[in-house]
Structures are given as C-alpha cells and as structure tokens.
C-alpha cells in the first residue's frame, strides 16, 4: 500500500490531533490529583496504608497492561480509549461516596486498569492513523504535544482544586473530576479508527518503508495476538531493545516525580512555597514535550548526550539542596520528557504487524515494574542517606544508558560502512 505525503488530507490529520490533544487534556484535568493524598489522610488513613494503596495502583497496571493491549489489537483501540475514562470516573465516584480504605483500594484497582486500557491503545491508534494518512513522520511531535496537553491539564487541576474545594469540599472536587472523565469519553468517540484488513497488516510501514510481513499475523484472536506480540519482543532484538529503552527512560523520572515535594521541603522553604518550585518542574516538562520536532533531528550521539544531561541535571539539582537546584531539575525533567517521547517514537517505528498495542503495552508493563523497583530503592537510600542522595543515585540509570548509547555510536562509526549502516537501523 503506497502512502504519499501529497495525498495527506490535512483536515483528517487536524481532526486526529485535535481529538488527541483534547483527550489528553481532559484525562488529566482531575481536580483530585493535588488533593487525594490529603483526602486519604483526612479520612484517617496512616502513611503505611496510603503507601499500600500506591502498591495496589501499580500492581493493577502490571496485571492489566498486556492483556488490555492485546484486547485493543483484536477489538477496537478507540473502544478502549472510550472505556478508560468511564472506569476512572467510577473510581473517583467510589472514593467520594464511600470514603474508606476498601473503597480507596478498589478505586486504585479501577484507576490502574483504566491506565492499562489507554497504554498501548493510544500510541498504536495514533501511529496507525498517521501512517494511513501518510503523515507518520509527524508522530513524535504529535505525541510530544499530546503529553504537553496532559501537563496543562494537571496544571489547571492544581489551579482549580483549591477554589473548588473551598466551595464544596471533597464531594464537589470529586464530582468535577468525574465530569472531566465523562467529557474525555465524549471526545474519545471522535477518534478515527480504520482497522487494517489481514491483507494490509503486513504492509504497515515503518518510518516510510514497507515492513516485512509477520508470518504470525492475520485475523488473530485475543490469545494469538497476545502470543504474537510477546514473540515479537522475544525474537526481535531491535524491538526488545526499544521496549527496554522506553521502560528505563520513562520509569526513572516518573517515579522520582513523586518525591519532588520532599526534596523541595529539604531546601528549607516553607510548605506554601513547594507548589511554586513544583511549577518549575511542570514548566520544564511542558517545554520538553514541545521540543519533540527538534528532538527528531538528534543523532544517536545526540540522544545519548540527552540522556546523560538528564542524569547529571537530576543529580546536580538534588545535591544542591537549594531552591535554585529546581532550575536544574526543571531542565532534567524537560529533557526526560523529550527523551521519553523520542523513545516511544523509536519503538513504534520498529513494531511490525497487527500486535502494535500489545507490544507497546509490554513496554508499559516493564515501566510499571521498574517504577516499583525505583520506589523501593529510593525509600531505602533516603532512609540511609537522605532524599538528596537518594535522588542523585536513583538518577544513575540515565548516565549508564546514555554512556552505552554513546559507546555504541563510537563502535558503529568505527565499523566498515556496510556494518555501520546496518547497525544504525537498530535502537539506541
């Protein structure tokens, strides 16, 4: 199947991107975000109980991630994107109607399942539709802007949560969160989705070139689709490496984000100044998402240097133990957001066949596993040496992976031309 850029129907691309940005914004316009930990504490939960809820949340994501990805490949990716906000809305409604530990646990189970429904399905739908329209080269910038729209939703939640809480307390905040989820479902119904036929699947393009046919592809059922996705990761080193890259790049800063309020307090500022320091981080994340078009031009060496920048800036900003260190942390978070978008784009470019959401969900599952591991490591290190040291040490994987990428680049450029060309097609 031939795709020509001149045939791209711009209104169709605009519809896809506008729907994506609206969906991302509304999905994160959750006024409970900045308040739910306080809500749990006000209900009488201990710190240990609250921590156990986070474990339930992460475990739910791991449990449902890959099965839901296979479901998206078999049934409908758009259907899962419509269902996810409804499941999240049910979780928030349960919290405010029956505020108790069991209700919170069930709510986190639902919220984790909802996240799994989106993970994989969203990226696969966007890539496939852009590929169909001959605009797959825009994927990284579109995804980066979608991530930025989500960040803006979080920022708006932080701005609105206080005034809304002052008006009606947790019930009104919860109702507003449920309403945002319902609006997200309405927006999701506007996603275009063209399911490829079994004859078209082998011809799905990878960065503008026809992908080789996957012998396991065709009109597969759920179980066969799941097996095909697992087999692709297991037997194809470029795909496996890309999955691991997404997991490492995404998990580390995603986990460390949860501990930034503690790091802010350690700088000596009062509790009222903590949101201002965190706003710097969100500004950095926003800029990082918007830099995706420029990031697409990074070479292998440039991408390795970007990862090294994340590690150095995270460690340096934390070890300063001064409010000014949050400027470095903002740079690190922005670079990490950019690295995450680019890693996802590289993964999508290496997936072939009809199990795209399944493979992407495997990257999401690996990310969840690494996040739990990062939580545990940070807790042990912080107990022994303090938050700043724990933050700096936990940022180490970025330096390691960045140096590996740079080293591999040097080996590739030193190889004969034919070997270098073959190696350049692989993931970092």
For each residue, the residues with C-beta under 8 A, 3 or more apart:
1: 200 203
2:
3: 7 131 132 133 134 136 205 208
4: 7 8 134
5: 8 134 135
6:
7: 3 4 134
8: 4 5 12 13 133 134 135
9: 12 13 133
10: 13 14
11: 14 15
12: 8 9 15 16 133 192
13: 8 9 10 16 17 130 133 135 138
14: 10 11 17 18
15: 11 12 18 19 190 192
16: 12 13 19 20 126 129 130 133 191 192
17: 13 14 20 21 142 145
18: 14 15 21 22
19: 15 16 22 23 187 188 190 191 192
20: 16 17 23 24 122 126 142 146 149 191
21: 17 18 24 25 145 146 149
22: 18 19 25 26 149 187
23: 19 20 26 27 81 184 187 188 191
24: 20 21 27 28 146 147 149 150 153
25: 21 22 28 29 149 150 152 153
26: 22 23 29 85 153 180 181 183 184 187
27: 23 24 30 84 85 88 118 150 153 180 181 184
28: 24 25 33 150 151 153 154 157
29: 25 26 153 156 157 180
30: 27 33 88 92 153 157 177 180 181
31: 34 35 157 160 161 164 165 173 176 177 180
32: 35 36 39 92 95 161 173 174 177
33: 28 30 36 154 157 158 161
34: 31 157 158 161
35: 31 32 38 39 161 165 170 173
36: 32 33 39 40 95
37: 40 41 50
38: 35 41 42
39: 32 35 36 42 43 95 99 170
40: 36 37 43 45 49 50 53 104
41: 37 38 44 45 50
42: 38 39 170
43: 39 40 99 100 104
44: 41
45: 40 41 49 50 53 101 104
46: 49 50
47: 50 51
48: 51 52
49: 40 45 46 52 53 101
50: 37 40 41 45 46 47 53 54
51: 47 48 54 55
52: 48 49 55 56 105
53: 40 45 49 50 56 57 101 104 105 108
54: 50 51 57 58 108 375
55: 51 52 58 59 372
56: 52 53 59 60 105 108 109 112
57: 53 54 60 61 108 109 111 112
58: 54 55 61 62 112 368 371 372 375
59: 55 56 62 63 112
60: 56 57 63 64 108 109 110 111 112 113 116
61: 57 58 64 65 112 113 115 116 119 364 365 368
62: 58 59 65 365 368 369 372
63: 59 60 112 116
64: 60 61 67 68 112 113 116 117
65: 61 62 68 69 116 119 120 361 362 364 365 368
66: 69 70 226 229 230 358 361 362 365
67: 64 70 71 226
68: 64 65 71 72 80 113 116 117 119 120 121 361
69: 65 66 72 73 116 119 120 121 124 229 357 358 359 360 361 362 364
70: 66 67 73 74 222 223 225 226 229 355 357 358 361
71: 67 68 74 75 80 222
72: 68 69 75 76 77 80 117 120 121 124 125 357 358 361
73: 69 70 77 124 220 225 229 354 355 356 357 358
74: 70 71 220 221 222 225
75: 71 72 79 80
76: 72 79 80 193 195
77: 72 73 80 81 121 122 124 125 128 191 193 357
78: 81 82 125 188 189 191 193
79: 75 76 82 83
80: 68 71 72 75 76 77 83 84 117 118 121
81: 23 77 78 84 117 118 121 122 125 188 191
82: 78 79 85 86 185 188 189
83: 79 80 86 87 114 117 185
84: 27 80 81 87 88 114 115 117 118 188
85: 26 27 82 88 89 114 181 182 184 185 188
86: 82 83 89 90 181 182 185
87: 83 84 90 91 110 111 113 114 117
88: 27 30 84 85 91 92 110 111 114 181
89: 85 86 92 93 177 178 181 182 185
90: 86 87 93 94 110
91: 87 88 94 95 106 107 108 109 110 111 114
92: 30 32 88 89 95 96 107 174 177 178 181
93: 89 90 96 97 174 178
94: 90 91 97 98 103 106 107 110
95: 32 36 39 91 92 98 99 103 104 107 174
96: 92 93 99 170 171 173 174 175
97: 93 94 103
98: 94 95 103
99: 39 43 95 96 103 104 170
100: 43 103 104
101: 45 49 53 104 105
102: 105 106
103: 94 95 97 98 99 100 106 107
104: 40 43 45 53 95 99 100 101 107 108
105: 52 53 56 101 102 108 109
106: 91 94 102 103 109 110
107: 91 92 94 95 103 104 110 111
108: 53 54 56 57 60 91 104 105 111 112
109: 56 57 60 91 105 106 112 113
110: 60 87 88 90 91 94 106 107 113 114
111: 57 60 87 88 91 107 108 114 115
112: 56 57 58 59 60 61 63 64 108 109 115 116
113: 60 61 64 68 87 109 110 116 117
114: 83 84 85 87 88 91 110 111 117 118
115: 61 84 111 112 118 119
116: 60 61 63 64 65 68 69 112 113 119 361 364
117: 64 68 72 80 81 83 84 87 113 114 121
118: 27 80 81 84 114 115 121 122
119: 61 65 68 69 115 116 122 123 360 361 364
120: 65 68 69 72 123 124 356 357 358 359 360 361 363 364
121: 68 69 72 77 80 81 117 118 124 125 357 361
122: 20 77 81 118 119 125 126
123: 119 120 126 127 143 344 348 356 357 360
124: 69 72 73 77 120 121 127 128 348 356 357 360
125: 72 77 78 81 121 122 128 129 191 193 357
126: 16 20 122 123 129 130 139 142 143 146
127: 123 124 130 131 136 139 348 356
128: 77 124 125 131 132 194 196 204 356
129: 16 125 126 132 133 192 193 194
130: 13 16 126 127 133 135 136 138 139 142
131: 3 127 128 134 135 136 204 205
132: 3 128 129 194
133: 3 8 9 12 13 16 129 130
134: 3 4 5 7 8 131
135: 5 8 13 130 131 138
136: 3 127 130 131 139 205 207 208
137: 207 208
138: 13 130 135 141 142
139: 126 127 130 136 142 143 345 348
140: 143 144 292 293 295 296 341 342 345
141: 138 144 145 292 293 296
142: 17 20 126 130 138 139 145 146
143: 123 126 139 140 146 147 292 341 344 345
144: 140 141 147 148 288 289 290 291 292 293 295 337 338 341
145: 17 21 141 142 148 149 289 290 292
146: 20 21 24 126 142 143 149 150 289
147: 24 143 144 150 151 285 289 337 340 341
148: 144 145 151 152 285 286 289 290
149: 20 21 22 24 25 145 146 152 153
150: 24 25 27 28 146 147 153 154
151: 28 147 148 154 155 282 285 286 289
152: 25 148 149 155 156 286
153: 24 25 26 27 28 29 30 149 150 156 157
154: 28 33 150 151 157 158 282
155: 151 152 158 159 279 282
156: 29 152 153 159 160
157: 28 29 30 31 33 34 153 154 160 161
158: 33 34 154 155 161 275
159: 155 156 162
160: 31 156 157 163 164 176
161: 31 32 33 34 35 157 158 164 165 173
162: 159 165 166
163: 160 166 167
164: 31 160 161 167 168 172 173 176
165: 31 35 161 162 168 169 170 172 173
166: 162 163
167: 163 164 172
168: 164 165 171 172 173 175
169: 165 172 173
170: 35 39 42 96 99 165 173 174
171: 96 168 174 175
172: 164 165 167 168 169 175 176
173: 31 32 35 96 161 164 165 168 169 170 176 177
174: 32 92 93 95 96 170 171 177 178
175: 96 168 171 172 178 179
176: 31 160 164 172 173 179 180
177: 30 31 32 89 92 173 174 180 181
178: 89 92 93 174 175 181 182
179: 175 176 182 183
180: 26 27 29 30 31 176 177 183 184
181: 26 27 30 85 86 88 89 92 177 178 184 185
182: 85 86 89 178 179 185 186
183: 26 179 180 186 187
184: 23 26 27 85 180 181 187 188
185: 82 83 85 86 89 181 182 188 189
186: 182 183 189
187: 19 22 23 26 183 184 190
188: 19 23 78 81 82 84 85 184 185 191
189: 78 82 185 186
190: 15 19 187
191: 16 19 20 23 77 78 81 125 188
192: 12 15 16 19 129
193: 76 77 78 125 129
194: 128 129 132
195: 76
196: 128 200 201 204 354
197: 200 201
198: 201 217 218 219
199: 202 203
200: 1 196 197 203 204
201: 196 197 198 204 214 217 218 353 354
202: 199 211 212 213 214 217 352 353
203: 1 199 200 210 211 213
204: 128 131 196 200 201 211 352 353 354 356
205: 3 131 136 208 209 210 211
206: 209 210 211 349 350 351 352
207: 136 137 349
208: 3 136 137 205
209: 205 206
210: 203 205 206
211: 202 203 204 205 206 352 353
212: 202 352
213: 202 203 217
214: 201 202 217 228 232 352 353 354
215:
216: 220 224 227 228 231 353
217: 198 201 202 213 214 220 228 353 354 355
218: 198 201 354
219: 198
220: 73 74 216 217 224 225 228 354 355
221: 74 224 225
222: 70 71 74 225 226
223: 70 226 227
224: 216 220 221 227 228
225: 70 73 74 220 221 222 228 229 354 355 358
226: 66 67 70 222 223 229 230 355 358
227: 216 223 224 230 231
228: 214 216 217 220 224 225 231 232 353 354 355 358
229: 66 69 70 73 225 226 232 233 355 358 359 361 362
230: 66 226 227 233 234 358 362
231: 216 227 228 234 235
232: 214 228 229 235 236 239 351 352 353 355 359
233: 229 230 236 239 240 243 359 362
234: 230 231 240
235: 231 232
236: 232 233 239 240 350
237: 240 241 426
238: 241 242 350 425 426 427
239: 232 233 236 242 243 347 350 351 359
240: 233 234 236 237 243 244
241: 237 238 244 245 426 427 428
242: 238 239 245 246 343 346 347 350 363 427
243: 233 239 240 246 247 347 359 362 363 366
244: 240 241 247 248 366
245: 241 242 248 249 343 346 347 401 427 428
246: 242 243 249 250 340 343 344 347 363 366 367
247: 243 244 250 251 363 366 367 369 370
248: 244 245 251 252 370 397 401
249: 245 246 252 253 307 336 339 340 343 398 401
250: 246 247 253 254 340 343 367
251: 247 248 254 255 366 367 368 370 371 374
252: 248 249 255 256 336 370 374 394 395 397 398
253: 249 250 256 257 310 314 332 333 336 337 340
254: 250 251 257 367 371
255: 251 252 258 259 370 371 374 375 378 394
256: 252 253 259 260 314 374 378 391 394 395
257: 253 254 260 281 333
258: 255 375
259: 255 256 262 263 378 382 387 390 391
260: 256 257 263 264 277 278 281 329
261: 264 265 274 278
262: 259 265 266 382 387
263: 259 260 266 267 318 329 387 388 391
264: 260 261 267 269 273 274 277 278 323 326
265: 261 262 269 271 274
266: 262 263 321 386 387 388
267: 263 264 277 321 322 323 325 326
268: 323
269: 264 265 273 274 277 323
270: 273 274
271: 265 274
272: 275
273: 264 269 270 276 277 323
274: 261 264 265 269 270 271 277 278
275: 158 272 278 279
276: 273 279 280
277: 260 264 267 269 273 274 280 281 323 326
278: 260 261 264 274 275 281 282
279: 155 275 276 282 283
280: 276 277 283 284 326 327 329 330
281: 257 260 277 278 284 285 326 329 330 333
282: 151 154 155 278 279 285 286
283: 279 280 286 287 330
284: 280 281 287 288 329 330 331 332 333 334 337
285: 147 148 151 281 282 288 289 333 334 337
286: 148 151 152 282 283 289 290 334
287: 283 284 290 291 334
288: 144 284 285 291 333 334 335 336 337 338 341
289: 144 145 146 147 148 151 285 286 292 337 338 341
290: 144 145 148 286 287
291: 144 287 288 294 295 334 338
292: 140 141 143 144 145 289 295 296 338 341 342
293: 140 141 144 296
294: 291 297
295: 140 144 291 292 298 306 338 341 342
296: 140 141 292 293 342 345
297: 294
298: 295 302 303 306 342
299: 302 303 409
300: 303 304 405 408 409 412 424 428
301: 304 305 405 406 409
302: 298 299 305 306
303: 298 299 300 306 307 339 342 405 428
304: 300 301 307 308 402 403 404 405 406 409 428
305: 301 302 308 309 402 406
306: 295 298 302 303 309 310 335 338 339 342 402
307: 249 303 304 310 311 339 398 399 401 402 405
308: 304 305 311 312 398 399 402 403 406
309: 305 306 312 313 331 332 335 402
310: 253 306 307 313 314 332 335 336 339 395 398 402
311: 307 308 314 315 332 395 396 397 398 399 402
312: 308 309 315 316 399
313: 309 310 316 317 328 329 331 332 335
314: 253 256 310 311 317 318 328 329 332 336 391 392 395 398
315: 311 312 318 319 391 392 393 395 396
316: 312 313 319 320 325 328
317: 313 314 320 325 326 327 328 329 331 332
318: 263 314 315 321 325 329 387 388 389 391 392 395
319: 315 316 325 388 389 392
320: 316 317 324 325 328
321: 266 267 318 325 388
322: 267 325
323: 264 267 268 269 273 277 326
324: 320 327 328
325: 267 316 317 318 319 320 321 322 328 329
326: 264 267 277 280 281 317 323 329 330
327: 280 317 324 330 331
328: 313 314 316 317 320 324 325 331 332
329: 260 263 280 281 284 313 314 317 318 325 326 332 333
330: 280 281 283 284 326 327 333 334
331: 284 309 313 317 327 328 334 335
332: 253 284 309 310 311 313 314 317 328 329 335 336 395
333: 253 257 281 284 285 288 329 330 336 337
334: 284 285 286 287 288 291 330 331 337 338
335: 288 306 309 310 313 331 332 338 339
336: 249 252 253 288 310 314 332 333 339 340 398
337: 144 147 253 284 285 288 289 333 334 340 341
338: 144 288 289 291 292 295 306 334 335 341 342
339: 249 303 306 307 310 335 336 342 343
340: 147 246 249 250 253 336 337 343 344
341: 140 143 144 147 288 289 292 295 337 338 344 345
342: 140 292 295 296 298 303 306 338 339 345 346
343: 242 245 246 249 250 339 340 346 347
344: 123 143 246 340 341 347 348 360 363
345: 139 140 143 296 341 342 348 349
346: 242 245 342 343 349 350 427 428
347: 239 242 243 245 246 343 344 350 351 359 360 363 427
348: 123 124 127 139 344 345 351 356 360
349: 206 207 345 346
350: 206 236 238 239 242 346 347 427
351: 206 232 239 347 348 355 356 359 360
352: 202 204 206 211 212 214 232
353: 201 202 204 211 214 216 217 228 232 356
354: 73 196 201 204 214 217 218 220 225 228
355: 70 73 217 220 225 226 228 229 232 351 358 359
356: 73 120 123 124 127 128 204 348 351 353 359 360
357: 69 70 72 73 77 120 121 123 124 125 360 361
358: 66 69 70 72 73 120 225 226 228 229 230 355 361 362
359: 69 120 229 232 233 239 243 347 351 355 356 362 363
360: 69 119 120 123 124 344 347 348 351 356 357 363 364
361: 65 66 68 69 70 72 116 119 120 121 229 357 358 364 365
362: 65 66 69 229 230 233 243 358 359 365 366
363: 120 242 243 246 247 344 347 359 360 366 367
364: 61 65 69 116 119 120 360 361 367 368
365: 61 62 65 66 361 362 368 369
366: 243 244 246 247 251 362 363 369 370
367: 246 247 250 251 254 363 364 370 371
368: 58 61 62 65 251 364 365 371 372
369: 62 247 365 366 372 373
370: 247 248 251 252 255 366 367 373 374
371: 58 251 254 255 367 368 374 375
372: 55 58 62 368 369 375 376
373: 369 370 376 377
374: 251 252 255 256 370 371 377 378 394
375: 54 58 255 258 371 372 378 379
376: 372 373 379 380
377: 373 374 380 381 390 393 394
378: 255 256 259 374 375 381 382 390 391 394
379: 375 376 382 383 390
380: 376 377 383 384
381: 377 378 384 385 389 390 393 394
382: 259 262 378 379 385 386 387 389 390
383: 379 380
384: 380 381
385: 381 382 389 390
386: 266 382 389 390
387: 259 262 263 266 318 382 390 391
388: 263 266 318 319 321 391 392
389: 318 319 381 382 385 386 392 393
390: 259 377 378 379 381 382 385 386 387 393 394
391: 256 259 263 314 315 318 378 387 388 394 395
392: 314 315 318 319 388 389 395 396
393: 315 377 381 389 390 396
394: 252 255 256 374 377 378 381 390 391 397
395: 252 256 310 311 314 315 318 332 391 392 398 399
396: 311 315 392 393 399 400
397: 248 252 311 394 400 401
398: 249 252 307 308 310 311 314 336 395 401 402
399: 307 308 311 312 395 396 402 403
400: 396 397 403 404
401: 245 248 249 307 397 398 404 405
402: 304 305 306 307 308 309 310 311 398 399 405 406
403: 304 308 399 400 406 407
404: 304 400 401 407 408
405: 300 301 303 304 307 401 402 408 409 428
406: 301 304 305 308 402 403 409 410
407: 403 404 410 411
408: 300 404 405 411 412 423 428
409: 299 300 301 304 405 406 412 413
410: 406 407 413 414
411: 407 408 414 415 423
412: 300 408 409 415 419 420 423 424
413: 409 410 420
414: 410 411
415: 411 412 419 420 423
416: 419 420
417: 420 421
418: 421 422
419: 412 415 416 422 423
420: 412 413 415 416 417 423 424
421: 417 418 424 425
422: 418 419 425 426
423: 408 411 412 415 419 420 426
424: 300 412 420 421
425: 238 421 422
426: 237 238 241 422 423
427: 238 241 242 245 346 347 350
428: 241 245 300 303 304 346 405 408
